[in-house]
Amino acid sequence: MTPASPIQPLANAWVTAVIAAGLTVTTGATAQQRPLLDLSTTSVACQDASISPDGQFVAYRAGGTLTVDRVGGGAAQVVVTSTNLGPFLWSPAGGTLYVLDGSQVVAASRSGAGATNLGVVPGQSVWLWDVDSTNGFLLGTRFDPSTQEYHVFRMATSGGQAPVDLLTSQDELSDVDLDPTDSFLLYLQRGTYPFAPYSLMRSAVDGTGATDMLGAPIGVVAQGPHWIDGGDRAVLVGPTAIGSLQLLRIDRISQTATPLTWAFVHQRPTVSADGAWVVLAAVDGVGGTGPAIVPVEGGGEVLLYTAEAFGYAGSPNLDSRGTAVVFSARRASNPGENARAFQLDLDGELRVHPRAEIGGVVLFDLPCSSSELGAVLLGQRSLPVTLGGIAFDYDLGPAFAILGIGAGRSSGPLTFPLPIPFAASLQGLVVDFQGLRYSPGAQSGEWTRSGRLPIF
């Protein structure tokens, strides 16, 4: 925690004066957003863009190819060509991609140096979902039309072995996720009749001991279940009591579903490779549906790109280093284009955690170097403006409060606590936030991306 400083009132006055003086400089919906980088190397639709766990490469399907490009763009490499390409996965180290070619599982080198057929998965509706942390086996689902049964299967990455069924059901099985300890499976199960509800299921890695995480179905919509610990807690998008789709935390032991987001619709969640963030598509309230990130423990939702309505062709995802989010989507502002592969770099984003509850304390962590001053501001989102000498948009308008100001340090972020009074009237309130980093030596600074914090 940053200690109180005797110069705090002067610092507050300085920030207030800077913003007040600049509010009339420039207005515009997206005047200085951090850039949206188009990685696409073709005009055909680019689907399921996925960043490698090490954050160095991006893979996507485009037409009849699986293509790999460097983060930031470069010389794209086609690693597999086929007319029947399906889902693909990165190996944990990022050197190999596993892709379905019809019902054939193929292991392809990231460099394009060659591909190996690992084997055929019998049946229909074959899908690949996950790979274990040691790169020893793949997990997928398939449907056997002869028995009308769905299966979760395991297949060795070394090849030469037939897939082994771990789970069998006449209900549809999908969205398989392996926990970080390689001990437990998480998956969705639902009946095959129209509007059948989903159940979130857990089993041992060998398929034994299957149980319902909640003891009851979630609802008729459920998306992107992911473990956030070693087999007890998970996140997914599902319906809330008010009917909207939100990010939920599921606790197996208490059999509870706790909302981590509020108000606007959220969809297509994934968890970063290091387990720190959930990245998802979010209606932002200013005309867009861009990617956003939320700490896995809940808290502040950082909006990465606002006021652009995207039609997604895959879920946004984040590497283990927290450097970049990639996603496939079509921009509503460019109605003639197909889906593209996009990259958004993270840039010292505010981490606001945990879930804000009345009577609790929320921490605002602002990455800030030792040569910078850092500040955290609270307010209500307004039209973005640019201020002289400070890069990127300021989003909070003239009616803001300063949570804290401090000098940066060589290691670790500046941390500012926000106690939330135990007042029922605060429940449902959404507070917008933004950070400022300023270098006195260079006499320049930058705004962080803004976000919103719902109070539960």
Disulfide bonds with the S-S distance in Angstrom:
none
